[in-house]
Amino acid sequence: MATKTLIDKIDALPPERQAEVEEFVELLGRRAARGSKGTFPDALLRAINEDREELRRTKGLFDTRPLIWEFRETGGR
């Protein structure tokens, strides 16, 4: 969509709806400012990865397909 077309559509909205659009655009800007790293703090991601690696070292690899099949059949019940 062209910028002019978008601006025309926003201008056609009532003032309260224009305020909602402005709030939404600000929200998108804040999300973009945080970057694409996601919402998880680095320390949490590090801890998850360390736990996963410890499980792999101590328990080895395992086949998750039977668990997925069971979940699909039972809906997680």
C-alpha angles and dihedrals in degrees: 000000000000117000092238091054091050092048091049090052092049091047089053091059123094114260094258091054091047088055089053090051090050092051090049093050090050090051091052090049092052091050091050091048090057088057131226095292090105129235099291118101115241092242091057093049090048091051092049092050092048091051091048092050091048090052090049091050096046103033102024127216121320136190112255096186096092090051092050092048091050091048091051092050098044101030089234095301 
